[in-house]
């Protein structure tokens, strides 16, 4: 069988199988990404039957899938929204770096792999998979949710940080001089800064030049421009995904909406190919020896990544449920981790298999944590025991009333006051039958007495009870209320 025939048959089997797996996942109510990965593992090197004829096409299709995923994600946001996210989410980026890069560096140090391997493994555990997360957000219908801006801000900061990290790692691996490494860093940063400037200042001109009433022409122009810019940014040691994302934010209004409608089916096709290729590039036999440390590292970084998303979403003003959803969505690692592992494969003998096993675990857990983190947190919060009610303060023994108060107490019970004035009628707010004024009268008696004793000011003269309490028509006066 000639190569073209084998290529067509293999591609037909791959795409048909992806469609069946997608339908199965839809009926089961979860994302099809884990099934795509398992299918890739089954037909990769050392699998059931390796796919050799379509390997080149699948590899190129995987790259296109990542580019389209980031392009469509960029079309959802404008350049001004991106800058706002960067300005508001940079503390979240710092927290992300500390919480998720440190576990990888510590693991490499404990395994005795050296400083360069520690830098490499730190990058593997640090950066989330933009492709996987974009697909998950689209599958779960969360692109327009409030916490998605926080997730996007963290992803963009990570992707832009790769413009600094990858040249730095390449310099460490190649042993370049400080001058050569510094030049690579300056080139990468200048490329990203220039692309952001063009998107912010001249995005409307790009949209006007691309705009076309013919859907076919719009599709070809947008897709061709995106692939070209992605290739140029890749050549300048910046991620191709970052270039595609910047093209997406440069387009706006009707152009962005039309491009989104036209490119969505292509994105779905090539994104599925990307996940299959990810599984195809992993040899199943290399995973068991490093499975235990990979599982331990995965358990730690799942928690740290959820904490990162929770913190970022809280800063963005998302509700508690949205904070947990953001944390679960950020768990997946993917394309950048594989790139880093491929660059540093020769640093330590077990680094590449460990990174591969770790990424397979995390990219499989990513859709699951995105789906179940928030419901699980809500259920645990409901089961948490309620705090006991506050204990009542112990009652203090009553202090003896001053002589004046004891002398005046007789008029509350109907007796005459010491100066011969008539007393309040019995039963109207007196102590024998608690009434509406009894507590207030006691308080004002004490207040008037306190003013007289502290400041030498005589207590105010008597007022009529009906003036203080209009609902009482008794004409009697009350010295106990007089202190009001």
C-alpha angles and dihedrals in degrees: 000000000000123000096254093053092048090048093053093047094048093046091049091051092047096049094042091049091049090052092051092047090049091052090048092051091047092054091048091049103240139099117282094223096098090051091050090053094048090050090053092050091050093055100034131094107318093010131119095286121352116225106229105160095056098039095105094046093047091050093052091042090054091055091049090049093057091047093051092047091056093041092055091046090052091051089063093065137047126230092252090054089051093053090048090052092049093050093047100038103046091100087054089052090054091049089048092054095049098043098044108029096049096062091056093048092048091049092052090048092050090050090052097240100138136240099297092051089048090056090048096048090045088060092048092056095037107057121070122215109262091191096052094043093048089052092047093050090050094047093050094043094240101129091106097042119118095242092052091080089059091048090048092049092054092046093049092049089050093048092048090046088059087066086068100031100051096052089045092051091046090052092051093047095046096041093232122176119264090251093056092045092049091050091053091051093049091049093051095047092046091052093052093045092050093049091050091049092051092047092050101041103029105023091112090057091052091049091049092050093048096043114112135162091218109084092205093055092045091052094050095045096047094043094045093047091048094051091046094051091044090054093048093050090047089053089053091055093257121122115268087222090061091053092050091048092052090051088053094054092045090062116074147174117000094358092056092046093049093046091049092054093047098044100042095086091048090049092053092050098047094039089059089049089051093057092046090051090050089059093042091057093057121084109218092211092062095058106069098063092057098032097104098054090040091054092048092049090047092052092053096045094046088063094044093048092049088051089051093052092045091053094046093049092047090054088050091055097249118157119253093266091052091050092058091045090053092050093050092048093056096056099090120096122193143127100024092046090053091049091051092047091050092051094050100038093118097049096081128006095234100038099091096047091045092049091047094050091045094051093046089053094046096044088051093047094045098079090041094053090044089056102039109027095085097044090047092049090049092050093048090048091054092050094049111110114254116244114258116259115265114270117246115252113254112260116249121227112261114257116234113263116248117256092258091054091048090049092049092046089083093067090057088062094048101272126124121273119246091258093050098253117145115264130232115274114266112255098031102108095319129149095253092061113022109235138177095276102038097093094041092047092052090049095050092046089056092044093051092047091049093052091050094048097043103040103019091241114144116239115260118268123264121287127197116263091228090060092057097037110027091186089069114075097188111125094211122118126229124207089195090065092037091085089071 
